[in-house]
Amino acid sequence: MLESSNRLDEEHRLIARYAARLAAESSSSQPTQQRSAPDISFTIDSNKQQRQLIAELENKNR
């Protein structure tokens, strides 16, 4: 049962990261000149989360 709970928690984290990535992609479609510093910071954070997600999924598939 604990393993099932951990798996659900992991899935929720992955979904949250994916949602953040989608949000960042939609905001990055705006021209760079119109983006503010917080938007750029959010995009950088999202890119970091995306790299972490990819690493986790790669490790999971090994």
C-alpha positions in Angstrom: 0.0 0.0 0.0 2.9 2.4 0.8 4.4 1.7 -2.6 1.1 2.6 -4.3 0.9 5.8 -2.3 4.5 6.7 -3.3 3.7 6.0 -6.9 0.7 8.3 -6.8 2.8 11.0 -5.2 5.4 10.7 -7.9 2.7 10.8 -10.6 1.3 14.0 -9.1 4.7 15.6 -9.1 5.3 14.6 -12.7 1.9 16.0 -13.7 2.6 19.3 -11.9 6.0 19.6 -13.6 4.4 18.9 -17.0 1.8 21.5 -16.4 4.5 24.0 -15.4 6.3 23.1 -18.6 3.2 23.7 -20.7 2.7 27.0 -19.0 6.3 28.0 -19.7 6.0 27.0 -23.3 2.9 29.1 -23.8 4.5 32.1 -22.2 7.7 31.6 -24.2 5.7 32.0 -27.4 5.6 35.8 -26.6 8.4 37.9 -28.0 11.3 38.3 -25.7 11.0 42.1 -25.5 7.5 41.8 -23.9 8.5 39.4 -21.2 9.3 40.7 -17.7 12.0 39.5 -15.4 9.6 37.2 -13.4 8.5 35.5 -16.6 12.1 34.8 -17.6 12.8 33.5 -14.1 9.8 31.3 -14.3 11.0 29.9 -17.7 14.4 29.2 -16.2 12.8 27.3 -13.3 10.6 25.4 -15.7 13.6 24.4 -17.8 15.3 23.1 -14.7 12.2 21.2 -13.7 12.0 19.8 -17.2 15.6 18.5 -17.1 14.9 17.0 -13.7 11.7 15.3 -15.0 13.7 13.9 -18.0 16.4 12.5 -15.7 13.8 10.9 -13.4 12.0 9.3 -16.2 15.3 8.0 -17.7 16.3 6.6 -14.4 12.8 5.0 -14.0 13.1 3.3 -17.4 16.5 1.7 -16.7 
